[in-house]
Amino acid sequence: MSASINIALIIGSLRKESINRKFAEYMVSQMPESVTIKEVYIADLPLYNQDYDDTTIDSYERVRQQLKGADAVLIVTPEHNRTMPAALKNVVDIGSRPYKESVWTHKKVAVVTASPGSFGGINSGLDMRKSMQMLSAQMMIDPEIHLSRAIDSLNDDGSVSPRTQKFLQRFVTDFVDFAGNTSA
Ligand SMILES: Cc1cc2nc3c(=O)[nH]c(=O)nc-3n(C[C@H](O)[C@H](O)[C@H](O)COP(=O)(O)O)c2cc1C
């Protein structure tokens, strides 16, 4: 395992009170000191247009460089209308282009989903797998984390319930192993 691990974090929800952000913040708090984690902000990214491939868009360059420099990408996201949210798909597309310059090729990627509903945002996770497979990324497939009825896993002050904390701690351990494993 390398001495230090760089993680890029993407939150698929843009809203301030996002429950996915709360779970992500808890996971970040559980990362060991050897991990440097930086959020890739996606709210300001113009909608991807192939015409932009021949121009320089600062926000596109920013996220491409962040993703390129990361040992692994952690995505924490809801689903919107049974698919990944549009803002999340946008950064997937931006990172995938220009043609043959994709930042996703061989990139280690893990996705955690959460929803107040009973499916836990699983469709968003499955969508991400589909895109990442096509882009030759290396998806972490086990464990799969889709937090259903996720409001019940948050206390009134927004902190994560002890039961879900334990669950997420195990995920963080596995994810850090995955991110730092250079032979994988
Ligand atoms: C446009 C839209 C579509 C949604 N579609 C789904 C859905 O398909 N499945 C689901 O479980 N929840 C759906 N929801 C509810 C979200 O799971 C819920 O708003 C959740 O809190 C979003 O995550 P966040 O708090 O991190 O923003 C939808 C919400 C919005 C705003």
The ligand as a Gaussian input file, in Angstrom:
#p B3LYP/6-31G(d) Opt

LIG

0 1
 C      -35.989000      15.058000      -9.054000
 C      -36.043000      14.019000      -7.978000
 C      -36.228000      12.699000      -8.294000
 C      -36.215000      11.718000      -7.300000
 N      -36.313000      10.413000      -7.649000
 C      -36.118000       9.463000      -6.705000
 C      -36.022000       8.106000      -7.090000
 O      -36.116000       7.731000      -8.226000
 N      -35.778000       7.196000      -6.106000
 C      -35.631000       7.555000      -4.782000
 O      -35.404000       6.693000      -3.939000
 N      -35.727000       8.840000      -4.405000
 C      -35.954000       9.811000      -5.334000
 N      -36.020000      11.115000      -4.978000
 C      -35.974000      11.466000      -3.556000
 C      -34.540000      11.576000      -3.103000
 O      -34.037000      10.296000      -2.796000
 C      -34.468000      12.452000      -1.852000
 O      -34.841000      13.765000      -2.187000
 C      -33.088000      12.424000      -1.253000
 O      -33.103000      13.108000      -0.027000
 C      -32.087000      13.014000      -2.183000
 O      -30.807000      12.890000      -1.649000
 P      -30.082000      14.145000      -1.004000
 O      -30.779000      14.411000       0.323000
 O      -28.682000      13.708000      -0.814000
 O      -30.254000      15.299000      -1.942000
 C      -36.056000      12.103000      -5.940000
 C      -35.880000      13.454000      -5.622000
 C      -35.868000      14.404000      -6.634000
 C      -35.648000      15.855000      -6.243000

